Amino acid sequence: ALFNLSLRCAIYRLLAEGIEGTAPMPPLILDEPTVFLDSGHVSQLVALIESMYELGVDQILVVSHDEALLGAADDLVTVRTDPTTNRSTVERGRAQLPAD
């Protein structure tokens, strides 16, 4: 799964650079990238996200239930659904590491 994500990021980078390598990097969106990863590989995913940021990707959106990814986030958007009313609420703030 991690190899697949790395390969996708490499292809993304090639497509974004274009033939001359001058195109700006578009946003990178990862939807539930930790589904098939154990906790050891999640930390490698964090490193992959950080490397994409260092390559010039200014906006990386990660949709996940895994709190281990919070350390790689600048901003956090939390969506909660009330099971009684089926209404959702959204909270936005700075990302913080979960308390141990």
Secondary structure as the mmCIF struct_conf table of DSSP 4:
data_model
#
loop_
_struct_conf.conf_type_id
_struct_conf.id
_struct_conf.beg_label_comp_id
_struct_conf.beg_label_asym_id
_struct_conf.beg_label_seq_id
_struct_conf.end_label_comp_id
_struct_conf.end_label_asym_id
_struct_conf.end_label_seq_id
HELX_RH_AL_P HELX_RH_AL_P1 LEU A 2 GLU A 17
TURN_TY1_P TURN_TY1_P1 GLY A 18 GLY A 21
BEND BEND1 ALA A 23 ALA A 23
HELX_LH_PP_P HELX_LH_PP_P1 PRO A 24 PRO A 27
STRN STRN1 LEU A 28 ASP A 31
BEND BEND2 GLU A 32 GLU A 32
TURN_TY1_P TURN_TY1_P2 PRO A 33 PHE A 36
HELX_RH_AL_P HELX_RH_AL_P2 SER A 39 GLU A 54
TURN_TY1_P TURN_TY1_P3 LEU A 55 GLY A 56
STRN STRN2 ILE A 60 VAL A 63
BEND BEND3 HIS A 65 HIS A 65
HELX_RH_3T_P HELX_RH_3T_P1 GLU A 67 ALA A 72
BEND BEND4 ASP A 74 ASP A 74
STRN STRN3 ASP A 75 THR A 81
TURN_TY1_P TURN_TY1_P4 PRO A 83 THR A 85
STRN STRN4 SER A 88 ARG A 94
HELX_LH_PP_P HELX_LH_PP_P2 LEU A 97 ALA A 99
#
